Amino acid sequence: MHPAVADIAVTMPVPPQKQLKSLRAEIAAARILDCGMIHERVLRAADGITPLPSDMPIGVARAGLCPIPVRRQRLGCSHTGSRMRMIEAIDLLAVTGEDGAAALRDRIGEIDARIGRIDHARGDAELAHALACRDGDAAARDEAMAQIAETGLRFTQAQAELDVLRGDLIAAIDRRLAEVSGAG
């Protein structure tokens, strides 16, 4: 054998059932927490009314995103990559012949897109509220508060649907793993 070849590590593909077990554990351990999209909140001056200025294009400071390690553990967060683990598991289920994989994929795609839309609507409403408070526009303030409340309800509903989907996905993984272990 050529000396350089001895230094090359040969990696074997991880069997789908082993990947599914690992993904199942991650998905089951992840949290679904209705944080109320606090990262969209506009920060205020000491008077509680005046929005704090920012160099950001919107011109006001936001509370900011949760730290990455926190977001990694939260399936329902607007700015998370943790739902990708669910998609990876669904794709593995599809490869292994799970009949319901396409429906699960459609559901996660719809919920993910909806969470993004709700997040943007919440950011717009929070900004409108802060500017209306600053400008003393009671009608605009009240309308923005109604939009904030409505996005909160929609976000809570999306979190509940995501939790149901997670349960359905874990059940599908369990079925697939049982079939594989029963066949082996």
N, C-alpha and C positions, 0 to 999 in steps of 0.2 A: 504494500500500500504506500502511496506517495505520502511523505510526512505532512504536507499541508492538509490532506484529506482527514487525517486523524484528529485535527483540531475542529473540524466541522461537526457541530451537533446535529444529529438527525432527529427531527421531530416527527412524531407520528400524529396523525390527526386524532383529535379527541373524539371518542364515540359519541353519537348524539344522545344516548341515554345518560352518559356522564355529564354532558353539557346541560341537559334538561334538569338533572338533579341539582347542579350548581345554581342554575338560573332560578329554579323553584325556591331554593333556600333564600336567595337574594330578594326575590319578589315577595315571599312570605314575610321576610324581616323588614321590608320597607314600610314606612308609615304613610298613612293618608291623613293629613292634618289640614283642617280648614283654617288657614292662617288669616283669612280675610284679605289676602293680597296686600299685606301691610307695606310691601316694597313700593307700592304706587302712591302711598300717602305723601302729601306735600308737607315739608317741614315748615314750621311757622316761627316767627320771631317771638320774643317774650310776651308781646301783647296778645298772642294766640290768634291773630288775624292776618297779619302781614306775612306773605310767603317769603321764605328765605331765598335770596337770589342765587343763581347758579350760572356757570359758564355753559351749561348744557343748552342745546337748541331751544328747549321749552322755556328756559330762563328762570326756572325755580328748582330748588333742591328737593329731591325725593328721599325717602327713608333709606332706600337702597336694598339690594338683593341680600338674602341670607347668605352666609358663607357657603362656599362650594361643598365642603363635607356635609353640611346640613342638607343642602339641596339634593345631594346624591342619595340620601336616605328617604326622601319624600317623593312619593309617586305623584301626588297631586299638585306639586308646586308648578307655577306657571313657567319657571325657568329652570327646569330640571332635565337631566339626561337619564334619570332613572327609569322613565317609561320605555327607554330603548331596550332595557332588559326584558320587558314584557314583549316587545316586538321581536327580539331575538328568539325568545322562547316560542312565540307563535310561528315564526319562520321555521324553527326546528320541528315543531309539530307538523307543519305542512310537509316538510321533507320526509318525515317518518310516516306520512299517510293519514294523519288525523283529519277526519271528515269535516270537523267544525272549524278548522284553522282559518279558512277564508272569512268566515263570519266574525271570528275573534279579531282578525286583522282589520276588518271594516270598522268594528266597534272601537278599537283603540285609536284608529285614525280619526274617526269622527269626534271622539272625546278629546283627543289631543288638540285638534283644530279648534274645537269649541272653547277649551280652556284658554288658548291663545287669543281668540276673539274677545272673550270675557275680560281677560287681562288688559287688552288695549282699550276696551270700553271703560274699564275701571280707571285706568290712567287718565283718559280724557275727562271723565266725570270728576276725578279728584282735582285736576288742574282747573276745570271750570268752576268748581266750588271755591278753590283758593282765590282765584281771580275775582269772583263775585263777592267774596267776603272782603277782599282788599278794596274793591270799588264801591262797596255798600249797596250792591244790587240784590235786594232781597228776593225778587222773583227768580233771578238766575241762580241764586244760592239755593233756593228751595228746589228748583228743578234739578240741579246738580246733586243735591242730597237724595232726591228720589232715584236718580240714576245710580248713585253709589249703593243704595239699599237694594235696588233691582239686580245689579251685578253681583252683589253679595249672595242673594238668593240663588241666582244662576250658578255661581261658583260652588255653593254648597250642594246643589243638585248634581253638578258634574262630579264632585268628589264622591258622592254616594254611588253614582253610576260606575265610577272607576273602581270603587271597592267591590261592587258586584262583579264587574268584569274580572278583577283580580281573583276573586273566588272561583269564577268559571274557568279561568285559565289554569289555576292550581289544580282544579278537578280534572281538567283535560290532561295536564301533565301527569297526574297521578294515574289516570286510566292508561296512558301510553306506557308509563314505566311498569305498571302491573302487567300489561300485555307483553312487554319485552321480557320481563323476568319470568313470566309464565311460559313463554315460548322457548326460553333458554334452558 
